[in-house]
Amino acid sequence: MQNKIIPLLIIWITSFWIIAAISPLNRHDWLMENILFLVFAAVLAFSYKKFRLSNISYILITAFATLHLTSAHYTYSEVPFGFYLSEVFHFSRNHFDRIVHFSFGLLLVYPVRELLIRFANIRGFFSYYLPIDVVLACSGLFEIIEWLFVMMVNPELGDAYLGTQGDIWDAQKDMVLATIGALIATILILISSFIIPKGKD
């Protein structure tokens, strides 16, 4: 039976990518933000037949990619929705980047868990613990990659690309938020395991 959801997700993210590519706030930052996205998209495309995930995983990945592309268009510290939140809740900074890092854990722990279960045969306690561990490790790794990348390619884009907004603890806070998101998602997965019969996509 043909999977109709995947083509719709591809149409959505491709269309969104094209729209986000039109007149971004900072073209150099947009290019740098899109390198990791394009690499990840290529890995998903080439591994689809051999390492196919569930529709839920692809939906969650697409949702996170949408958030990332939004940030790439405006830069993480200039997303309008973040300024709206700052006005409503009287924040001292644009917190949209915090939302994205929290969403990294919240949205991606399920696909990570699915990969570990299907292809590493992880079961029981470790099927809940290891996805959180992987998300935290990836969050830290991405912070290091971003730092190295911006220093090697264009140090002048540092604050725009990293979105620190003058916060020296920005990377640590981002990792904490990703971990919190992963913990919440894992709790929801655990609860759903008692409600939804196994084998459902």
C-alpha positions, 0 to 999 in steps of 0.5 A, spaced: 500 500 500 502 506 497 504 511 503 501 517 502 504 521 508 511 521 505 510 525 499 505 530 502 511 531 507 516 532 502 512 537 498 511 541 505 518 541 507 520 543 500 515 548 499 517 551 506 524 551 504 523 555 497 519 560 501 524 561 507 530 561 501 527 568 499 530 574 501 532 571 508 535 576 513 542 574 513 544 570 506 550 568 509 547 565 516 542 562 511 547 558 507 550 556 514 544 554 517 542 550 511 548 546 510 546 541 516 539 541 514 541 539 507 546 533 509 540 531 514 535 531 508 540 527 504 541 522 509 534 521 510 532 520 503 538 515 501 536 511 507 529 511 506 528 504 503 533 501 507 532 504 514 525 506 513 521 509 519 514 510 521 510 516 519 510 519 526 517 519 526 517 523 519 512 527 521 516 529 527 522 530 523 519 535 518 516 539 524 523 540 527 525 542 520 520 547 519 522 550 526 529 550 523 528 553 517 524 558 520 530 560 524 534 560 518 530 565 514 530 570 520 536 568 524 535 565 531 535 571 534 530 575 530 524 571 529 518 575 529 514 570 534 520 570 539 519 578 539 512 577 540 513 572 546 518 577 549 512 583 549 507 578 552 511 575 557 516 581 558 522 577 556 529 580 556 531 577 549 528 573 543 527 566 546 525 563 539 532 559 539 530 556 546 523 553 543 527 550 537 532 547 542 527 544 547 523 542 540 529 538 538 529 533 544 521 533 544 520 532 537 526 527 535 527 523 541 521 518 538 525 517 531 531 516 535 528 511 540 525 508 533 532 507 530 535 504 536 529 499 537 529 497 530 536 497 528 540 496 535 534 491 538 534 496 544 529 493 549 526 495 556 529 500 560 534 502 555 529 503 550 527 509 554 534 511 557 538 511 551 534 516 546 535 521 552 542 520 552 543 520 544 539 527 544 543 530 549 549 527 546 547 530 539 545 537 542 552 537 545 555 535 539 551 540 535 553 546 539 561 544 538 560 543 531 556 550 530 562 553 534 567 550 530 564 551 523 563 559 524 570 560 527 573 556 520 568 559 515 566 566 518 567 568 525 564 575 524 557 571 523 558 568 530 552 571 534 547 571 528 549 564 527 550 561 534 544 566 537 547 567 543 544 574 544 550 576 549 548 570 554 555 566 555 551 560 558 547 560 551 550 553 549 549 550 556 541 552 557 540 550 550 542 543 552 538 543 558 532 545 554 533 539 549 534 534 555 527 537 558 524 536 551 527 529 551 524 527 558 517 530 557 517 526 550 519 520 553 514 520 559 509 521 554 511 515 550 511 511 556 504 513 558 502 511 551 505 504 551 500 503 556 494 506 552 496 504 545 496 497 543 503 495 540 504 495 532 500 501 531 504 506 527 
